[in-house]
Amino acid sequence: MTTAREALHGLWLPLVTPFKDGQLDGGSLRRLVAHYAGAPVDGFILGATTGEGMTLALAELERIAALTRAEVRASGRPIAIYLGLSGSNTAKLCETLDETAAWPIDGYLISTPHYVRPSQRGLLRHFTTLADRAAHPLMIYNIPYRTGVNLGNDAMLQLARHTNIVGLKDCCAVREQSIELLRQRPEGFAILTGEDAQYFDALADGADGAILASAHLETETFAAIRTLLLAGNRDDAHALWRMVAPLTQLLFAEPSPAPLKHWLWRTGLIDSAEVRLPMVEVGAELARRLDREIGRRRAGSILHPAM
């Protein structure tokens, strides 16, 4: 039986949350999950940054988890499902862990507390408290440019010894910190990059995989890059990376996930590009750029790798 730590590898998608007329669009969500369940995807993250989790009610998150699990079961593939959570109130997060304990999920992705900027000792106690409480394994999300606090390697290495903390989504944006953590981490502790534009470098440095919004597009190519690197074929992997690297810039030209939702809407995977305030849909100029790139790829200007 695969353990939670063993499952944390490969290519994961932080799924967008489709909306229509202000409501969760269950039909689009089912179509989205069914589509990616047939792609080389190893896991889904629900309700995190790309999924606009901060705008979702708990009841909406529960429905998203149920619909996703149903489609994954129908696919027959063992795709892991993690629920994204965030917050700066440890006690309240513990209550949320209790409320979601029976949901059809495999684990949690929990970001460092935003805005309050706790000390390293505070972060250590925060995540230890959550891991002690959680009914499912916990993956930590370190993204200091969003939260205002960086979980340093000393604290992270202590947390990595906790049996219920199984991995890290690394968005520290300091390559030296990431490399040092990869060198010192305990055996079996998984590190996945969440930096789309640094995907190739992170894999080359030894990351176990990635959680990438950009991999909603050209999913097979993103997966093939890792396969080739694992096989020692760096040159071919880098050639594929050069094909998709521009997407990681285009999809973040305005705040994510608005550009990605525009693309998924235009290509028919979701019925609307709608986002929830304070996010707004892409501006007219970026919409034109996205549409041009969609047309270019549909016309066959971008080659797809043979798998």
CORPE-V264866 format. One record per residue. RES is the residue in one small letter. PSI is psi in degrees with one decimal (NA if undefined). Layout:
BEGIN
res = <RES/RES>
psi = <PSI/PSI>
END
This chain:
BEGIN
res = <m/t/t/a/r/e/a/l/h/g/l/w/l/p/l/v/t/p/f/k/d/g/q/l/d/g/g/s/l/r/r/l/v/a/h/y/a/g/a/p/v/d/g/f/i/l/g/a/t/t/g/e/g/m/t/l/a/l/a/e/l/e/r/i/a/a/l/t/r/a/e/v/r/a/s/g/r/p/i/a/i/y/l/g/l/s/g/s/n/t/a/k/l/c/e/t/l/d/e/t/a/a/w/p/i/d/g/y/l/i/s/t/p/h/y/v/r/p/s/q/r/g/l/l/r/h/f/t/t/l/a/d/r/a/a/h/p/l/m/i/y/n/i/p/y/r/t/g/v/n/l/g/n/d/a/m/l/q/l/a/r/h/t/n/i/v/g/l/k/d/c/c/a/v/r/e/q/s/i/e/l/l/r/q/r/p/e/g/f/a/i/l/t/g/e/d/a/q/y/f/d/a/l/a/d/g/a/d/g/a/i/l/a/s/a/h/l/e/t/e/t/f/a/a/i/r/t/l/l/l/a/g/n/r/d/d/a/h/a/l/w/r/m/v/a/p/l/t/q/l/l/f/a/e/p/s/p/a/p/l/k/h/w/l/w/r/t/g/l/i/d/s/a/e/v/r/l/p/m/v/e/v/g/a/e/l/a/r/r/l/d/r/e/i/g/r/r/r/a/g/s/i/l/h/p/a/m>
psi = <131.6/129.8/167.0/-39.0/-39.3/-27.5/-17.4/84.7/169.9/-153.0/120.6/146.0/127.5/90.1/137.7/156.9/111.4/136.5/154.1/122.1/39.2/-5.7/156.7/130.6/92.0/-36.3/-44.7/-37.8/-44.3/-41.6/-41.2/-49.4/-42.8/-39.5/-50.7/-21.0/-21.2/3.6/168.0/67.3/136.0/-17.2/157.5/139.2/127.2/137.3/26.6/-153.6/-51.0/-28.6/8.7/41.5/-29.5/-16.5/0.1/136.3/157.2/-37.3/-35.6/-42.4/-40.6/-41.6/-40.3/-44.2/-43.0/-44.7/-40.3/-45.3/-39.9/-43.3/-36.7/-42.1/-41.9/-29.5/-25.1/5.7/145.4/70.2/124.3/148.2/118.0/143.0/126.2/129.7/153.0/162.7/161.0/8.5/103.5/-43.1/-41.2/-38.9/-36.6/-39.7/-40.4/-38.0/-40.3/-42.3/-25.5/3.7/-35.0/2.1/156.7/64.7/165.0/-15.6/-176.6/145.3/114.7/123.3/160.1/151.1/135.6/151.6/-41.3/-19.7/63.6/163.2/172.7/-37.5/-37.9/-41.7/-39.4/-46.8/-37.9/-54.0/-30.4/-42.7/-44.2/-42.5/-35.8/-31.3/-31.2/137.3/-13.6/158.6/155.1/131.5/129.5/144.9/108.3/108.4/74.9/-27.6/-10.2/-36.9/-24.6/2.9/137.3/123.6/107.8/165.1/-34.4/-47.2/-40.0/-40.4/-32.9/-43.0/-32.5/-17.1/-11.7/131.9/-22.2/3.2/110.1/-10.0/-178.4/132.5/112.2/111.3/36.1/-21.6/15.8/104.1/-36.9/-40.4/-43.0/-44.3/-42.6/-39.0/-42.0/-36.2/-35.4/-13.0/149.9/156.4/133.6/-9.1/121.6/141.0/119.1/133.2/147.2/10.8/101.9/-46.9/-14.4/16.2/-53.1/-47.8/-41.4/-43.3/-41.5/-30.1/-14.0/6.7/150.1/-11.7/-155.0/154.2/102.9/121.9/-40.1/-24.6/0.7/-26.3/147.4/43.3/-43.3/-37.0/-45.1/-42.3/-38.7/-31.5/-46.8/-42.0/-43.8/-40.4/-41.4/-29.4/-0.7/9.8/74.0/-38.1/-47.4/-36.7/-43.0/-33.4/-41.6/-38.6/-40.3/-26.6/-36.2/-13.7/-38.7/-27.5/-35.8/-19.3/-46.3/-40.8/-8.8/19.2/-26.3/164.6/130.2/143.5/19.5/-47.1/-41.0/-42.3/-37.2/-45.4/-48.2/-33.6/-48.0/-29.5/4.8/8.1/-28.0/156.6/-10.4/148.3/13.2/136.6/168.1/139.5/142.0/2.5/150.6/158.8/161.3/151.9/169.4/-40.6/-45.3/-36.9/-41.4/-41.0/-43.5/-44.1/-38.5/-42.3/-37.3/-46.3/-39.3/-42.3/-35.7/-32.3/-6.2/15.6/-24.1/122.0/144.0/141.6/146.0/129.7/NA>
END
